[in-house]
């Protein structure tokens, strides 16, 4: 009964901690009336796609995504963005309530992470349950969660992984539950590789601190270390499918935009991040854990009730981690040798967790008045050094002044161990109110720091309905461009578009769209759909969403387009001198006039051969002219050009910036009767445009090309979750061209023959047909999946053997000592 009662009390402590954290976050969001900023861009579209997968409403599956990038691998993205177990909440809500689904995922993850931290604190040191729960709330609602993690359920899983791995380390120290610890490591690494690696480093540091601080014989230290090493190794190997697929996908992914090394931020800037309710200004690690946690950590060096050895170990560990956050080489190590463009301090939750753990070490030893005064004095110094920073707001001073005074008084009362239990109870309640109030106020400030209008469910529903109405897959594509909602509209609205944002977007897909005149941002990790008629014909786009206001309609319904699979004749030779020639090569016909333009006014540009023109800035702008067929349609492709483009009655802003932002092909207008296209370029700085930036499309030539490709292309196309088969006219020769990026993992066969890797044609899947063929079949398998499943199965077998052997050993031990049991 005693054990059962202890478990019940422990459940109440951990559950109470999780409930307080969830309530605090929900209350802050409710008072602010705003969803976590940033959730709309990535989390909501991915969860909408998960809804489609679970309800059978999408053409793809876990292995391949037909919706985005005109066909891209998906398993690595699923592992990266949707492996938080709570993401399955998305299936329980209507599809257009994606923001609510993401909020529920966030709340559940915060609750679990906080509850596990409360449990870990109890394993670190015994102490009053209510105070342990309140200390854990500082971790569950740390500034990283409020500013970054709340909008990103995939990163937020790190909030769970850190205490989970900390508990596994605790089992190693106590030499028990090796199998359970291994499964905890697997759960952390499978949930999100990125945060799991960071949490593993932090857990290793925690393990080292406890190993040094605990009095134990050397032999036991060696055994505990061995258990930890083997536990982590087995757990990571058990997650091999996730690891292998992710590593192979990252190897072939579009590189991230180059990021400048972190410059000096000043001591005050970093110290300000320890204070509550700070936001804005330069990107710095969000590590604040509330006023209570800050007072406790700052008081730890003065707490004489903590053994000197343990106190020194914790202080040294915290100093080392803090220093590693301000030195570029060590920041690179924390982030896998690449500072992420989206947030240079995604690792901040690690330091927050260590700060909470260190704070509990001090609180569990009942900080005396000297400790409280030392902590308060240190906090005052920190506040003084950070006072002039832009991120320090009036709310910060209120929380520090009022909240600090209340907490110090309550902690002093608890240290005195007042004979009247009511005084201790009141002090505990006061601490609880201060902690929750601090968390809600900080959350309210953080959620308002970055405005987010959110997605209108009605507008999303209208766009989704319009795209589904025009769906003609796999005869052709219904493209949800031009991305009126998010960068991942094909996931949000359905259809089959070119837009996609992913850290695992294959380079071949990004370059294919870039080379065919589609725009990109984030250095190619975020692509957009093609918008010109030839590009849409090449990708069999029969309909696309207009860019007006809801209710949305189709700007182009059931347009003439060839099938997904066409046939290029044997004589076709790819030409790559310009975007126009690349499009013509895949089309198999000449449909453009693309003359070399002639300078005709303003600052004279310089032609650098095939590299393009350098366009001077200033004046009335540089004028380029080109001779085209009268009546054709002129287009301009500036790629990296930044400035204003004007011509044929059209004027638009081009915001290119090499290599991060490429601008798509833009329509100018109809070529006049004299055949002269006159374009004026007003550059912000010295700009670059391609050698042949002007292309004039002859509509009749495009119609003829589409008719020819339709007549010679596939008569029937069938698409499975990760397969594509096509029936061709009998005796077709040349190369079958699939309007799908040639990502690694595809294999194709001709007329039931042996499967082989396709032959890319300018980035698209090409299948040589030999002397004649009538059918092709292609399938996709993620690279690394087979090897990962093999290693995982072998590890699982070893784990089962270890479990069985341990169970048999325990049974033999019990049978061999019946007297001991009776005694």
C-alpha positions, 0 to 999 in steps of 0.5 A, spaced: 500 500 500 505 504 501 508 503 494 501 504 491 500 511 495 507 513 493 506 512 486 499 516 486 502 522 490 508 522 484 502 521 479 499 527 482 505 531 482 507 530 475 500 531 472 499 537 476 506 540 473 503 538 466 496 541 467 499 547 470 504 548 464 498 547 459 493 551 463 498 557 463 500 556 455 492 556 454 491 562 458 496 566 455 494 564 448 486 565 450 488 572 453 492 574 447 487 571 442 492 569 437 495 562 435 503 561 435 506 565 430 509 561 425 505 555 425 501 557 419 507 557 414 509 549 416 506 546 421 499 547 419 500 545 412 503 539 414 498 537 419 493 538 413 497 533 409 497 528 415 489 529 415 489 527 408 493 521 409 489 518 414 483 519 411 485 517 404 484 523 401 491 524 397 494 521 391 501 519 395 503 516 401 508 516 406 513 514 401 512 519 396 508 526 396 505 527 389 502 534 392 508 538 392 514 540 388 511 536 382 512 530 386 518 529 391 520 524 396 516 524 403 518 519 408 524 524 411 519 530 411 514 525 415 520 523 420 522 531 421 515 534 421 510 529 423 513 524 428 511 528 434 506 522 437 501 528 438 500 530 431 495 524 430 490 529 433 490 532 426 485 526 424 480 528 430 478 535 427 475 537 421 481 538 416 480 546 415 481 547 423 489 545 422 491 551 427 487 548 432 490 541 431 497 544 432 495 548 438 493 541 441 499 538 439 503 544 442 499 543 449 500 536 449 507 536 448 508 541 453 504 537 458 508 531 457 515 534 457 513 538 464 510 532 467 517 528 465 521 534 468 517 533 474 519 526 475 526 527 473 527 533 478 524 527 483 530 522 481 535 528 482 533 530 489 528 528 493 524 535 495 516 537 496 512 535 491 508 541 490 515 545 489 518 540 484 511 541 480 512 549 480 520 548 478 518 544 472 513 549 470 519 553 469 521 548 464 515 547 460 514 554 459 521 557 458 522 562 453 524 557 448 517 554 448 513 561 448 518 564 442 520 558 438 517 551 440 510 553 440 509 554 433 513 548 431 511 541 434 517 537 431 522 541 435 517 541 441 518 534 441 525 536 444 522 538 450 520 531 452 526 528 449 531 532 454 527 529 461 526 522 458 533 521 456 535 524 463 530 519 466 534 513 462 541 516 465 538 516 472 536 508 470 544 507 468 546 510 475 542 506 479 543 500 474 536 498 472 531 498 466 536 498 461 531 495 456 526 501 458 532 506 457 533 504 450 526 504 448 526 511 451 532 513 447 529 510 441 522 514 442 526 521 443 530 519 436 524 517 432 520 523 434 525 528 432 532 527 430 535 534 430 532 535 437 534 528 440 541 529 438 541 536 442 538 532 448 542 527 448 548 531 449 545 535 454 543 528 458 550 526 457 552 532 461 547 531 466 550 524 467 557 526 467 555 531 473 551 526 477 557 521 476 562 526 479 557 529 484 555 522 487 560 518 492 560 511 488 566 506 487 570 507 481 567 500 479 560 502 479 562 508 475 565 504 470 559 500 470 554 505 469 558 509 464 558 502 460 550 501 461 549 509 458 553 508 452 550 501 450 543 504 452 544 510 447 547 506 442 542 500 442 536 506 442 539 510 436 540 503 432 533 501 433 531 508 430 535 506 424 529 507 419 529 514 421 536 515 421 538 512 415 532 515 411 534 522 414 541 522 412 540 519 405 535 525 404 539 530 407 545 528 403 541 529 396 537 535 399 538 543 397 543 546 401 541 551 406 542 558 404 549 561 407 548 564 414 554 569 416 557 567 423 554 570 429 557 576 431 558 579 437 552 581 441 555 583 448 554 581 455 548 585 456 544 582 450 545 575 452 544 576 460 537 579 458 535 573 455 535 570 462 530 575 464 522 574 464 518 577 458 524 579 454 523 579 446 525 583 440 531 585 438 537 581 435 536 573 435 539 570 441 538 564 445 531 564 449 533 561 455 529 564 461 525 560 466 522 565 470 523 569 476 523 563 481 528 559 477 532 565 475 533 566 483 534 559 485 540 558 479 543 564 481 543 562 489 546 555 487 553 558 488 551 561 495 547 555 498 552 551 503 547 546 504 549 543 497 555 539 497 561 543 495 563 537 490 556 537 487 555 545 487 562 545 483 560 540 478 553 544 477 556 551 476 562 548 472 557 545 467 552 551 466 558 555 465 561 551 460 554 550 456 553 558 457 560 559 453 558 554 448 552 558 446 556 565 445 562 562 441 561 561 433 565 554 433 561 551 439 554 554 436 556 550 430 557 544 434 551 544 437 547 545 430 551 539 427 556 544 423 551 548 420 547 554 423 540 554 421 537 560 417 531 560 421 533 560 428 540 560 430 539 558 437 534 552 436 538 549 441 536 553 447 531 549 450 537 545 452 540 550 457 533 552 459 533 544 462 539 545 465 538 551 469 531 548 471 535 542 474 540 546 477 535 550 480 532 544 483 538 542 486 538 549 490 531 549 492 531 541 494 536 543 499 532 549 502 536 555 500 537 559 507 537 567 507 544 567 505 543 563 499 536 568 497 540 574 498 546 572 494 541 569 488 537 576 489 544 580 488 546 576 482 539 577 479 540 585 480 547 585 477 544 581 471 538 586 470 543 592 471 547 589 465 541 588 461 537 594 463 539 598 456 537 592 451 531 593 447 529 586 449 527 588 456 520 591 457 516 594 462 513 587 464 520 585 465 521 590 471 514 588 474 515 581 474 522 582 477 520 587 482 514 584 484 515 577 483 522 577 486 520 580 492 514 575 493 518 569 491 523 571 496 519 572 502 515 565 501 522 562 500 524 565 507 518 563 510 519 555 507 526 555 510 524 557 517 519 551 517 514 555 521 511 551 526 504 553 523 503 548 517 498 553 514 504 558 513 508 553 509 502 552 505 500 559 504 507 560 502 507 554 497 501 557 494 504 564 493 510 561 490 505 557 485 501 563 484 507 567 482 510 562 478 503 561 474 502 569 473 510 569 471 508 564 465 502 567 463 505 574 463 511 572 459 507 567 454 502 573 453 508 578 451 511 573 447 505 571 443 504 578 441 511 579 439 510 577 432 503 578 429 500 573 426 493 574 422 492 566 422 488 562 417 481 563 415 478 556 416 472 559 411 478 561 406 482 555 406 475 551 405 474 555 399 480 554 396 481 546 398 474 545 394 476 549 388 482 545 387 478 538 388 473 540 383 478 541 378 482 535 380 484 530 374 489 526 377 493 523 374 491 525 367 493 532 369 495 536 375 490 541 379 495 546 381 493 550 388 498 556 386 500 562 386 500 560 394 495 565 397 495 562 404 502 559 405 509 556 402 506 549 402 499 551 399 499 544 395 499 541 402 494 545 405 489 545 399 491 539 396 492 538 388 499 537 385 503 544 385 510 546 385 510 549 391 514 546 397 518 548 403 522 542 406 529 541 409 529 535 405 527 538 398 531 534 393 536 539 390 534 536 383 527 538 384 529 545 386 534 546 380 529 543 375 524 548 377 529 554 378 531 552 371 524 552 368 523 559 370 519 558 377 521 562 383 524 560 389 526 563 396 530 560 402 536 558 397 532 553 394 529 550 400 522 553 398 520 553 391 514 555 387 509 553 382 511 555 375 506 560 372 507 561 365 504 557 359 510 553 357 512 551 364 505 549 366 504 545 359 511 541 361 508 539 368 501 537 365 497 543 369 490 543 367 488 548 372 490 552 377 487 557 383 486 564 382 490 569 386 483 573 388 479 573 394 475 568 396 470 564 394 476 562 390 475 560 382 479 557 377 484 562 373 484 556 368 480 550 368 481 544 364 486 547 359 490 544 354 496 540 357 499 534 355 499 527 359 504 526 365 508 522 361 510 524 354 515 521 349 521 525 346 524 523 339 531 519 339 533 526 335 532 530 341 538 534 344 537 538 350 539 545 350 541 549 356 543 556 354 537 559 357 530 558 360 527 558 354 531 553 350 531 549 356 523 549 356 523 548 349 528 542 350 523 538 354 517 540 350 520 538 344 519 544 339 521 551 338 515 556 341 519 562 343 523 568 340 529 569 344 533 574 341 539 577 344 537 584 347 540 591 344 541 596 349 537 602 347 537 608 352 540 610 359 546 607 363 549 602 358 549 595 361 555 590 360 554 583 357 559 578 360 558 572 355 553 567 357 553 569 364 548 575 362 548 583 363 550 587 369 545 593 369 547 599 372 543 603 377 541 610 377 538 615 372 532 613 368 533 606 368 537 602 362 533 600 356 533 593 353 530 592 346 528 585 342 525 584 336 519 578 336 514 576 332 508 581 332 502 578 336 506 573 340 506 574 348 513 577 351 515 574 358 521 577 362 526 572 366 530 576 371 532 571 376 536 574 381 535 581 379 533 586 384 529 593 381 523 595 377 521 592 370 517 596 365 515 594 359 509 593 354 504 597 359 506 592 365 511 594 371 512 590 377 517 589 382 523 584 382 526 582 389 531 577 387 537 576 391 542 571 389 542 565 391 537 566 396 531 569 392 530 567 385 524 571 381 519 567 376 518 568 369 513 574 369 508 576 363 509 583 360 504 583 354 502 582 347 508 584 342 506 590 338 505 590 330 512 593 329 515 587 333 519 591 338 519 589 345 522 595 349 524 593 357 526 598 362 530 596 368 531 601 374 536 597 378 537 598 386 544 596 385 548 594 380 544 588 377 544 582 374 540 579 368 541 573 364 543 574 357 537 573 354 532 575 359 526 576 354 522 570 351 516 571 346 511 566 346 508 564 339 501 561 342 500 557 335 506 554 336 505 552 343 498 549 341 501 545 336 507 542 340 501 540 346 497 537 340 503 533 338 505 531 345 498 529 346 498 524 340 505 521 341 504 521 349 501 516 354 494 514 352 493 512 359 497 514 366 496 510 373 499 513 379 499 509 386 502 512 392 509 511 390 508 508 383 507 511 376 505 507 370 503 509 363 501 506 357 504 508 350 502 508 343 505 501 340 512 501 338 514 508 341 521 510 341 526 515 344 525 517 351 519 517 355 519 523 359 515 523 366 514 530 368 516 529 375 523 531 378 528 525 378 530 524 385 534 519 387 530 512 389 526 511 382 527 505 378 523 504 372 522 498 367 520 498 360 514 492 358 515 488 364 523 488 363 528 489 368 528 495 373 533 500 373 534 507 375 532 512 370 536 517 366 534 524 368 533 529 362 534 536 365 532 534 371 526 530 369 525 523 369 527 520 363 526 512 361 530 510 354 525 506 350 530 502 346 527 500 339 520 500 341 515 500 347 508 500 349 508 500 357 513 503 362 512 502 370 516 506 375 516 506 383 519 509 388 523 507 394 526 512 399 534 511 399 536 508 406 530 505 408 532 498 407 538 498 410 535 502 416 529 496 417 535 491 417 539 494 422 533 496 426 530 489 426 537 486 428 537 491 434 530 489 436 532 481 436 538 483 440 534 487 445 529 481 445 534 476 447 537 481 452 530 481 455 529 474 455 535 472 458 534 477 464 527 474 465 530 467 465 535 469 470 531 473 475 526 466 475 532 462 476 534 467 482 527 466 485 527 459 485 534 458 487 533 462 494 526 460 496 528 460 504 530 468 502 523 469 500 520 466 506 524 469 511 
